[in-house]
C-alpha cells in the first residue's frame, strides 16, 4: 500500500476530484491557475496543484519548481535528516 505525503494533482479535474474526498474545501472553490505552485493541506497529506505542463508559461514552471524546492522538499528533508536505520 502506498501512503503518499505529497500529491501533485495536474489540472483542474484532478484537483477537484481530490478535493471532494480529501479536503474540507468545496471542489468548486479550487482553480488550478490560482492554486498553482502553492500547498493545500489535505487530510493526512498535502496537495501541490500544477497547471498541466503543456499549458504552463516559463514563469509558471519556474514558480512551481521553486515552490517545491523551497517549501516542500526542504521541509520533507528536515523531517528525515539524520535517519539512517533503513
Backbone atoms as SQL, in Angstrom:
CREATE TABLE atoms (id INTEGER PRIMARY KEY, chain TEXT, resi INTEGER, resn TEXT, atom TEXT, x REAL, y REAL, z REAL);
INSERT INTO atoms VALUES
  (1, 'A', 1, 'UNK', 'N', 0.846, -1.182, 0.000),
  (2, 'A', 1, 'UNK', 'CA', 0.000, 0.000, 0.000),
  (3, 'A', 1, 'UNK', 'C', 0.887, 1.240, 0.000),
  (4, 'A', 2, 'UNK', 'N', 0.522, 2.189, -0.765),
  (5, 'A', 2, 'UNK', 'CA', 1.256, 3.448, -0.841),
  (6, 'A', 2, 'UNK', 'C', 0.541, 4.465, 0.039),
  (7, 'A', 3, 'UNK', 'N', 1.288, 5.155, 0.858),
  (8, 'A', 3, 'UNK', 'CA', 0.737, 6.182, 1.727),
  (9, 'A', 3, 'UNK', 'C', 1.448, 7.499, 1.420),
  (10, 'A', 4, 'UNK', 'N', 0.970, 8.231, 0.411),
  (11, 'A', 4, 'UNK', 'CA', 1.676, 9.449, -0.004),
  (12, 'A', 4, 'UNK', 'C', 1.542, 10.565, 1.022),
  (13, 'A', 5, 'UNK', 'N', 2.545, 11.407, 1.067),
  (14, 'A', 5, 'UNK', 'CA', 2.502, 12.599, 1.907),
  (15, 'A', 5, 'UNK', 'C', 2.297, 13.842, 1.058),
  (16, 'A', 6, 'UNK', 'N', 2.700, 13.758, -0.206),
  (17, 'A', 6, 'UNK', 'CA', 2.563, 14.873, -1.136),
  (18, 'A', 6, 'UNK', 'C', 1.941, 14.333, -2.414),
  (19, 'A', 7, 'UNK', 'N', 0.875, 14.984, -2.865),
  (20, 'A', 7, 'UNK', 'CA', 0.221, 14.604, -4.119),
  (21, 'A', 7, 'UNK', 'C', 0.215, 15.825, -5.021),
  (22, 'A', 8, 'UNK', 'N', 0.598, 15.635, -6.283),
  (23, 'A', 8, 'UNK', 'CA', 0.608, 16.726, -7.256),
  (24, 'A', 8, 'UNK', 'C', -0.526, 16.487, -8.253),
  (25, 'A', 9, 'UNK', 'N', -1.686, 17.101, -8.002),
  (26, 'A', 9, 'UNK', 'CA', -2.765, 16.991, -8.982),
  (27, 'A', 9, 'UNK', 'C', -2.473, 17.908, -10.165),
  (28, 'A', 10, 'UNK', 'N', -2.521, 17.354, -11.360),
  (29, 'A', 10, 'UNK', 'CA', -2.221, 18.119, -12.571),
  (30, 'A', 10, 'UNK', 'C', -3.535, 18.468, -13.251),
  (31, 'A', 11, 'UNK', 'N', -3.885, 19.744, -13.234),
  (32, 'A', 11, 'UNK', 'CA', -5.098, 20.223, -13.870),
  (33, 'A', 11, 'UNK', 'C', -6.269, 20.334, -12.905),
  (34, 'A', 12, 'UNK', 'N', -7.295, 21.079, -13.354),
  (35, 'A', 12, 'UNK', 'CA', -8.490, 21.314, -12.539),
  (36, 'A', 12, 'UNK', 'C', -9.225, 20.027, -12.202),
  (37, 'A', 13, 'UNK', 'N', -9.351, 19.147, -13.168),
  (38, 'A', 13, 'UNK', 'CA', -10.125, 17.918, -12.944),
  (39, 'A', 13, 'UNK', 'C', -9.536, 17.079, -11.813),
  (40, 'A', 14, 'UNK', 'N', -8.238, 16.868, -11.844),
  (41, 'A', 14, 'UNK', 'CA', -7.577, 16.093, -10.792),
  (42, 'A', 14, 'UNK', 'C', -7.662, 16.805, -9.445),
  (43, 'A', 15, 'UNK', 'N', -7.457, 18.105, -9.441),
  (44, 'A', 15, 'UNK', 'CA', -7.509, 18.881, -8.200),
  (45, 'A', 15, 'UNK', 'C', -8.894, 18.799, -7.574),
  (46, 'A', 16, 'UNK', 'N', -9.919, 18.993, -8.369),
  (47, 'A', 16, 'UNK', 'CA', -11.291, 18.950, -7.836),
  (48, 'A', 16, 'UNK', 'C', -11.689, 17.544, -7.402),
  (49, 'A', 17, 'UNK', 'N', -11.235, 16.527, -8.114),
  (50, 'A', 17, 'UNK', 'CA', -11.543, 15.146, -7.726),
  (51, 'A', 17, 'UNK', 'C', -10.943, 14.819, -6.364),
  (52, 'A', 18, 'UNK', 'N', -9.730, 15.255, -6.122),
  (53, 'A', 18, 'UNK', 'CA', -9.112, 15.024, -4.821),
  (54, 'A', 18, 'UNK', 'C', -9.768, 15.869, -3.731),
  (55, 'A', 19, 'UNK', 'N', -10.214, 17.058, -4.080),
  (56, 'A', 19, 'UNK', 'CA', -10.841, 17.942, -3.098),
  (57, 'A', 19, 'UNK', 'C', -12.129, 17.344, -2.540),
  (58, 'A', 20, 'UNK', 'N', -12.865, 16.615, -3.355),
  (59, 'A', 20, 'UNK', 'CA', -14.137, 16.034, -2.910),
  (60, 'A', 20, 'UNK', 'C', -13.930, 15.134, -1.699),
  (61, 'A', 21, 'UNK', 'N', -12.952, 14.277, -1.765),
  (62, 'A', 21, 'UNK', 'CA', -12.738, 13.283, -0.719),
  (63, 'A', 21, 'UNK', 'C', -11.725, 13.693, 0.345),
  (64, 'A', 22, 'UNK', 'N', -10.778, 14.539, -0.022),
  (65, 'A', 22, 'UNK', 'CA', -9.616, 14.674, 0.840),
  (66, 'A', 22, 'UNK', 'C', -9.324, 16.067, 1.384),
  (67, 'A', 23, 'UNK', 'N', -10.196, 17.034, 1.157),
  (68, 'A', 23, 'UNK', 'CA', -10.008, 18.346, 1.779),
  (69, 'A', 23, 'UNK', 'C', -11.335, 18.791, 2.376),
  (70, 'A', 24, 'UNK', 'N', -11.289, 19.849, 3.132),
  (71, 'A', 24, 'UNK', 'CA', -12.506, 20.385, 3.729),
  (72, 'A', 24, 'UNK', 'C', -13.110, 21.494, 2.876),
  (73, 'A', 25, 'UNK', 'N', -12.461, 21.834, 1.784),
  (74, 'A', 25, 'UNK', 'CA', -12.975, 22.874, 0.886),
  (75, 'A', 25, 'UNK', 'C', -13.886, 22.279, -0.167),
  (76, 'A', 26, 'UNK', 'N', -14.809, 23.089, -0.642),
  (77, 'A', 26, 'UNK', 'CA', -15.697, 22.674, -1.726),
  (78, 'A', 26, 'UNK', 'C', -14.890, 22.561, -3.018),
  (79, 'A', 27, 'UNK', 'N', -15.112, 21.510, -3.798),
  (80, 'A', 27, 'UNK', 'CA', -14.346, 21.323, -5.045),
  (81, 'A', 27, 'UNK', 'C', -14.407, 22.523, -5.977),
  (82, 'A', 28, 'UNK', 'N', -15.565, 23.172, -6.057),
  (83, 'A', 28, 'UNK', 'CA', -15.682, 24.310, -6.973),
  (84, 'A', 28, 'UNK', 'C', -14.906, 25.538, -6.508),
  (85, 'A', 29, 'UNK', 'N', -14.397, 25.523, -5.276),
  (86, 'A', 29, 'UNK', 'CA', -13.601, 26.657, -4.793),
  (87, 'A', 29, 'UNK', 'C', -12.161, 26.600, -5.306),
  (88, 'A', 30, 'UNK', 'N', -11.778, 25.478, -5.914),
  (89, 'A', 30, 'UNK', 'CA', -10.415, 25.328, -6.422),
  (90, 'A', 30, 'UNK', 'C', -10.314, 25.780, -7.872),
  (91, 'A', 31, 'UNK', 'N', -9.236, 26.448, -8.177),
  (92, 'A', 31, 'UNK', 'CA', -8.882, 26.831, -9.540),
  (93, 'A', 31, 'UNK', 'C', -7.394, 26.561, -9.677),
  (94, 'A', 32, 'UNK', 'N', -7.028, 25.639, -10.555),
  (95, 'A', 32, 'UNK', 'CA', -5.627, 25.221, -10.634),
  (96, 'A', 32, 'UNK', 'C', -4.697, 26.377, -10.984),
  (97, 'A', 33, 'UNK', 'N', -5.176, 27.360, -11.731),
  (98, 'A', 33, 'UNK', 'CA', -4.318, 28.501, -12.069),
  (99, 'A', 33, 'UNK', 'C', -4.014, 29.310, -10.811),
  (100, 'A', 34, 'UNK', 'N', -5.025, 29.515, -9.963),
  (101, 'A', 34, 'UNK', 'CA', -4.815, 30.266, -8.720),
  (102, 'A', 34, 'UNK', 'C', -4.031, 29.468, -7.689),
  (103, 'A', 35, 'UNK', 'N', -4.224, 28.154, -7.655),
  (104, 'A', 35, 'UNK', 'CA', -3.585, 27.298, -6.653),
  (105, 'A', 35, 'UNK', 'C', -2.213, 26.791, -7.105),
  (106, 'A', 36, 'UNK', 'N', -1.870, 26.978, -8.384),
  (107, 'A', 36, 'UNK', 'CA', -0.597, 26.503, -8.937),
  (108, 'A', 36, 'UNK', 'C', 0.568, 26.982, -8.083),
  (109, 'A', 37, 'UNK', 'N', 1.494, 26.068, -7.798),
  (110, 'A', 37, 'UNK', 'CA', 2.713, 26.387, -7.047),
  (111, 'A', 37, 'UNK', 'C', 2.408, 26.860, -5.626),
  (112, 'A', 38, 'UNK', 'N', 1.369, 26.266, -5.019),
  (113, 'A', 38, 'UNK', 'CA', 1.056, 26.510, -3.617),
  (114, 'A', 38, 'UNK', 'C', 0.906, 25.144, -2.950),
  (115, 'A', 39, 'UNK', 'N', 0.726, 25.157, -1.655),
  (116, 'A', 39, 'UNK', 'CA', 0.465, 23.924, -0.928),
  (117, 'A', 39, 'UNK', 'C', -0.905, 24.021, -0.281),
  (118, 'A', 40, 'UNK', 'N', -1.726, 23.006, -0.515),
  (119, 'A', 40, 'UNK', 'CA', -3.068, 22.920, 0.060),
  (120, 'A', 40, 'UNK', 'C', -3.062, 21.741, 1.025),
  (121, 'A', 41, 'UNK', 'N', -3.410, 21.985, 2.251),
  (122, 'A', 41, 'UNK', 'CA', -3.446, 20.895, 3.232),
  (123, 'A', 41, 'UNK', 'C', -4.623, 19.977, 2.954),
  (124, 'A', 42, 'UNK', 'N', -4.310, 18.693, 2.912),
  (125, 'A', 42, 'UNK', 'CA', -5.336, 17.672, 2.778),
  (126, 'A', 42, 'UNK', 'C', -5.460, 16.921, 4.081),
  (127, 'A', 43, 'UNK', 'N', -6.210, 15.865, 4.067),
  (128, 'A', 43, 'UNK', 'CA', -6.368, 15.039, 5.263),
  (129, 'A', 43, 'UNK', 'C', -5.255, 14.000, 5.293),
  (130, 'A', 44, 'UNK', 'N', -4.181, 14.311, 5.993),
  (131, 'A', 44, 'UNK', 'CA', -3.065, 13.394, 6.114),
  (132, 'A', 44, 'UNK', 'C', -1.980, 13.578, 5.068),
  (133, 'A', 45, 'UNK', 'N', -2.134, 14.526, 4.178),
  (134, 'A', 45, 'UNK', 'CA', -1.131, 14.787, 3.149),
  (135, 'A', 45, 'UNK', 'C', -1.303, 16.207, 2.650),
  (136, 'A', 46, 'UNK', 'N', -0.461, 16.602, 1.719),
  (137, 'A', 46, 'UNK', 'CA', -0.550, 17.926, 1.113),
  (138, 'A', 46, 'UNK', 'C', -0.736, 17.796, -0.386),
  (139, 'A', 47, 'UNK', 'N', -1.528, 18.696, -0.945),
  (140, 'A', 47, 'UNK', 'CA', -1.691, 18.801, -2.390),
  (141, 'A', 47, 'UNK', 'C', -0.818, 19.950, -2.872),
  (142, 'A', 48, 'UNK', 'N', -0.100, 19.725, -3.960),
  (143, 'A', 48, 'UNK', 'CA', 0.685, 20.781, -4.592),
  (144, 'A', 48, 'UNK', 'C', 0.179, 20.865, -6.034),
  (145, 'A', 49, 'UNK', 'N', -0.872, 21.671, -6.260),
  (146, 'A', 49, 'UNK', 'CA', -1.502, 21.735, -7.585),
  (147, 'A', 49, 'UNK', 'C', -0.568, 22.257, -8.667),
  (148, 'A', 50, 'UNK', 'N', -0.762, 21.692, -9.869),
  (149, 'A', 50, 'UNK', 'CA', 0.056, 22.085, -11.013),
  (150, 'A', 50, 'UNK', 'C', -0.835, 22.289, -12.246),
  (151, 'A', 51, 'UNK', 'N', -0.576, 23.368, -12.951),
  (152, 'A', 51, 'UNK', 'CA', -1.174, 23.568, -14.265),
  (153, 'A', 51, 'UNK', 'C', -0.576, 22.502, -15.186),
  (154, 'A', 52, 'UNK', 'N', -1.339, 21.908, -16.089),
  (155, 'A', 52, 'UNK', 'CA', -0.740, 20.920, -16.993),
  (156, 'A', 52, 'UNK', 'C', 0.512, 21.489, -17.660),
  (157, 'A', 53, 'UNK', 'N', 1.592, 20.713, -17.718),
  (158, 'A', 53, 'UNK', 'CA', 2.863, 21.225, -18.243),
  (159, 'A', 53, 'UNK', 'C', 2.767, 21.870, -19.623),
  (160, 'A', 54, 'UNK', 'N', 1.957, 21.329, -20.512),
  (161, 'A', 54, 'UNK', 'CA', 1.842, 21.895, -21.857),
  (162, 'A', 54, 'UNK', 'C', 1.190, 23.281, -21.852),
  (163, 'A', 55, 'UNK', 'N', 0.464, 23.602, -20.783),
  (164, 'A', 55, 'UNK', 'CA', -0.228, 24.887, -20.691),
  (165, 'A', 55, 'UNK', 'C', 0.525, 25.914, -19.851),
  (166, 'A', 56, 'UNK', 'N', 1.633, 25.517, -19.236),
  (167, 'A', 56, 'UNK', 'CA', 2.384, 26.423, -18.364),
  (168, 'A', 56, 'UNK', 'C', 3.261, 27.386, -19.150),
  (169, 'A', 57, 'UNK', 'N', 3.367, 28.596, -18.622),
  (170, 'A', 57, 'UNK', 'CA', 4.360, 29.530, -19.140),
  (171, 'A', 57, 'UNK', 'C', 5.700, 29.202, -18.476),
  (172, 'A', 58, 'UNK', 'N', 6.768, 29.775, -18.979),
  (173, 'A', 58, 'UNK', 'CA', 8.078, 29.580, -18.359),
  (174, 'A', 58, 'UNK', 'C', 8.065, 30.075, -16.909),
  (175, 'A', 59, 'UNK', 'N', 7.369, 31.179, -16.661),
  (176, 'A', 59, 'UNK', 'CA', 7.294, 31.737, -15.314),
  (177, 'A', 59, 'UNK', 'C', 6.530, 30.808, -14.374),
  (178, 'A', 60, 'UNK', 'N', 5.437, 30.214, -14.856),
  (179, 'A', 60, 'UNK', 'CA', 4.669, 29.282, -14.032),
  (180, 'A', 60, 'UNK', 'C', 5.484, 28.026, -13.719),
  (181, 'A', 61, 'UNK', 'N', 6.228, 27.547, -14.700),
  (182, 'A', 61, 'UNK', 'CA', 7.085, 26.388, -14.474),
  (183, 'A', 61, 'UNK', 'C', 8.149, 26.696, -13.421),
  (184, 'A', 62, 'UNK', 'N', 8.776, 27.840, -13.547),
  (185, 'A', 62, 'UNK', 'CA', 9.805, 28.244, -12.589),
  (186, 'A', 62, 'UNK', 'C', 9.211, 28.413, -11.192),
  (187, 'A', 63, 'UNK', 'N', 8.012, 28.967, -11.106),
  (188, 'A', 63, 'UNK', 'CA', 7.356, 29.149, -9.810),
  (189, 'A', 63, 'UNK', 'C', 7.066, 27.809, -9.151),
  (190, 'A', 64, 'UNK', 'N', 6.623, 26.825, -9.938),
  (191, 'A', 64, 'UNK', 'CA', 6.330, 25.502, -9.388),
  (192, 'A', 64, 'UNK', 'C', 7.605, 24.835, -8.878),
  (193, 'A', 65, 'UNK', 'N', 8.651, 24.859, -9.686),
  (194, 'A', 65, 'UNK', 'CA', 9.921, 24.247, -9.290),
  (195, 'A', 65, 'UNK', 'C', 10.451, 24.913, -8.019),
  (196, 'A', 66, 'UNK', 'N', 10.406, 26.217, -7.964),
  (197, 'A', 66, 'UNK', 'CA', 10.892, 26.955, -6.795),
  (198, 'A', 66, 'UNK', 'C', 10.069, 26.611, -5.552),
  (199, 'A', 67, 'UNK', 'N', 8.746, 26.558, -5.694),
  (200, 'A', 67, 'UNK', 'CA', 7.883, 26.231, -4.548),
  (201, 'A', 67, 'UNK', 'C', 8.198, 24.834, -4.018),
  (202, 'A', 68, 'UNK', 'N', 8.299, 23.880, -4.907),
  (203, 'A', 68, 'UNK', 'CA', 8.575, 22.503, -4.477),
  (204, 'A', 68, 'UNK', 'C', 9.952, 22.420, -3.822),
  (205, 'A', 69, 'UNK', 'N', 10.921, 23.058, -4.429),
  (206, 'A', 69, 'UNK', 'CA', 12.290, 23.017, -3.898),
  (207, 'A', 69, 'UNK', 'C', 12.384, 23.687, -2.530),
  (208, 'A', 70, 'UNK', 'N', 11.832, 24.874, -2.402),
  (209, 'A', 70, 'UNK', 'CA', 11.996, 25.669, -1.187),
  (210, 'A', 70, 'UNK', 'C', 10.985, 25.346, -0.088),
  (211, 'A', 71, 'UNK', 'N', 9.780, 24.956, -0.452),
  (212, 'A', 71, 'UNK', 'CA', 8.723, 24.800, 0.544),
  (213, 'A', 71, 'UNK', 'C', 8.283, 23.367, 0.791),
  (214, 'A', 72, 'UNK', 'N', 8.557, 22.474, -0.135),
  (215, 'A', 72, 'UNK', 'CA', 8.113, 21.091, 0.025),
  (216, 'A', 72, 'UNK', 'C', 9.293, 20.186, 0.334),
  (217, 'A', 73, 'UNK', 'N', 10.242, 20.105, -0.575),
  (218, 'A', 73, 'UNK', 'CA', 11.365, 19.184, -0.381),
  (219, 'A', 73, 'UNK', 'C', 12.260, 19.584, 0.782),
  (220, 'A', 74, 'UNK', 'N', 12.478, 20.865, 0.975),
  (221, 'A', 74, 'UNK', 'CA', 13.357, 21.279, 2.072),
  (222, 'A', 74, 'UNK', 'C', 12.745, 20.914, 3.420),
  (223, 'A', 75, 'UNK', 'N', 11.455, 21.059, 3.557),
  (224, 'A', 75, 'UNK', 'CA', 10.771, 20.702, 4.793),
  (225, 'A', 75, 'UNK', 'C', 10.759, 19.188, 4.974),
  (226, 'A', 76, 'UNK', 'N', 10.509, 18.445, 3.917),
  (227, 'A', 76, 'UNK', 'CA', 10.493, 16.991, 3.980),
  (228, 'A', 76, 'UNK', 'C', 11.873, 16.462, 4.347),
  (229, 'A', 77, 'UNK', 'N', 12.906, 17.071, 3.802),
  (230, 'A', 77, 'UNK', 'CA', 14.280, 16.659, 4.105),
  (231, 'A', 77, 'UNK', 'C', 14.590, 16.880, 5.577),
  (232, 'A', 78, 'UNK', 'N', 14.180, 18.012, 6.128),
  (233, 'A', 78, 'UNK', 'CA', 14.446, 18.302, 7.534),
  (234, 'A', 78, 'UNK', 'C', 13.804, 17.250, 8.436),
  (235, 'A', 79, 'UNK', 'N', 12.636, 16.726, 8.050),
  (236, 'A', 79, 'UNK', 'CA', 11.952, 15.734, 8.870),
  (237, 'A', 79, 'UNK', 'C', 12.701, 14.408, 8.895),
  (238, 'A', 80, 'UNK', 'N', 13.423, 14.076, 7.836),
  (239, 'A', 80, 'UNK', 'CA', 14.096, 12.780, 7.763),
  (240, 'A', 80, 'UNK', 'C', 15.600, 12.881, 7.975),
  (241, 'A', 81, 'UNK', 'N', 16.128, 14.070, 8.072),
  (242, 'A', 81, 'UNK', 'CA', 17.566, 14.274, 8.213),
  (243, 'A', 81, 'UNK', 'C', 18.069, 13.529, 9.452),
  (244, 'A', 82, 'UNK', 'N', 19.111, 12.760, 9.258),
  (245, 'A', 82, 'UNK', 'CA', 19.715, 12.057, 10.357),
  (246, 'A', 82, 'UNK', 'C', 19.209, 10.639, 10.541),
  (247, 'A', 83, 'UNK', 'N', 18.131, 10.266, 9.897),
  (248, 'A', 83, 'UNK', 'CA', 17.635, 8.898, 9.995),
  (249, 'A', 83, 'UNK', 'C', 18.474, 7.990, 9.091),
  (250, 'A', 84, 'UNK', 'N', 19.068, 6.990, 9.666),
  (251, 'A', 84, 'UNK', 'CA', 19.911, 6.088, 8.893),
  (252, 'A', 84, 'UNK', 'C', 19.577, 4.623, 9.167),
  (253, 'A', 85, 'UNK', 'N', 18.474, 4.361, 9.792),
  (254, 'A', 85, 'UNK', 'CA', 18.157, 2.994, 10.201),
  (255, 'A', 85, 'UNK', 'C', 17.345, 2.224, 9.170),
  (256, 'A', 86, 'UNK', 'N', 17.579, 2.432, 7.905),
  (257, 'A', 86, 'UNK', 'CA', 16.846, 1.694, 6.868),
  (258, 'A', 86, 'UNK', 'C', 17.719, 0.732, 6.170);
